[in-house]
Amino acid sequence: MAKTPVWQRKEGKSPSGGLNAKGRRSAGVGAPVTEDKPKGKRKKRKGSFCARMKGMRKRQKPSNNTGKDRLSLSLKKWNCHDQGGRFQQLD
């Protein structure tokens, strides 16, 4: 039985959210893309991510919403903020 890739295991994940260097190398990704004010396609990608994660937040159990879960960490890392019950990117 083959092992799962490093980026899917705990050893490839960063405690502050996202992947660490070993995880990024395993996934074939270079430097992380966490720009505060992206432009063009990156801006659309970031907005799309924030919108998708809004739906994930609704499906999450309140007991799992501790602020230290993977979803909260990713939203914080991508700079998505809850504004009136709706996650949006900050420009």
PEVENBEL-V388404 format. One record per residue. N is the residue number from 0. RES is the residue in one small letter. SS is DSSP state (~ for helix, > for strand, _ for the rest). PHI is phi as a letter, one per 20 degrees, with the letter a starting at -180 (NA if undefined). BURIAL is b if it has 16 or more other C-alpha atoms within 10 Angstrom, else e. Layout:
BEGIN
n-><N/N>
res-><RES/RES>
ss-><SS/SS>
phi-><PHI/PHI>
burial-><BURIAL/BURIAL>
END
This chain:
BEGIN
n-><0/1/2/3/4/5/6/7/8/9/10/11/12/13/14/15/16/17/18/19/20/21/22/23/24/25/26/27/28/29/30/31/32/33/34/35/36/37/38/39/40/41/42/43/44/45/46/47/48/49/50/51/52/53/54/55/56/57/58/59/60/61/62/63/64/65/66/67/68/69/70/71/72/73/74/75/76/77/78/79/80/81/82/83/84/85/86/87/88/89/90>
res-><m/a/k/t/p/v/w/q/r/k/e/g/k/s/p/s/g/g/l/n/a/k/g/r/r/s/a/g/v/g/a/p/v/t/e/d/k/p/k/g/k/r/k/k/r/k/g/s/f/c/a/r/m/k/g/m/r/k/r/q/k/p/s/n/n/t/g/k/d/r/l/s/l/s/l/k/k/w/n/c/h/d/q/g/g/r/f/q/q/l/d>
ss-><_/_/_/_/_/~/~/~/_/~/~/~/>/_/_/_/_/_/>/_/~/~/~/~/~/~/~/_/_/_/_/_/_/_/_/_/_/_/_/_/~/~/~/~/~/~/~/~/~/~/~/~/~/~/~/~/~/~/~/_/_/~/~/~/_/_/_/_/_/~/~/~/~/~/~/~/~/_/_/>/>/>/_/_/_/_/>/>/>/_/_>
phi-><NA/f/f/f/f/g/f/e/d/f/f/d/d/e/f/e/o/n/d/e/g/f/f/f/f/f/e/m/d/e/f/f/d/c/f/f/c/f/c/m/f/f/f/f/f/f/f/f/f/f/f/f/f/f/f/f/f/f/e/f/f/g/f/e/e/e/n/d/f/g/f/f/f/f/f/f/f/e/m/e/c/e/c/m/m/c/e/c/e/e/d>
burial-><e/e/e/e/e/b/b/e/e/e/e/b/b/b/e/e/b/b/b/b/b/e/b/b/e/e/e/e/e/e/e/e/e/e/e/e/e/e/e/e/e/e/b/e/e/b/b/e/b/b/b/e/b/b/e/e/b/e/e/e/e/e/e/e/e/e/e/e/e/b/b/b/b/b/b/e/b/b/b/b/b/e/e/e/e/e/b/b/b/e/e>
END
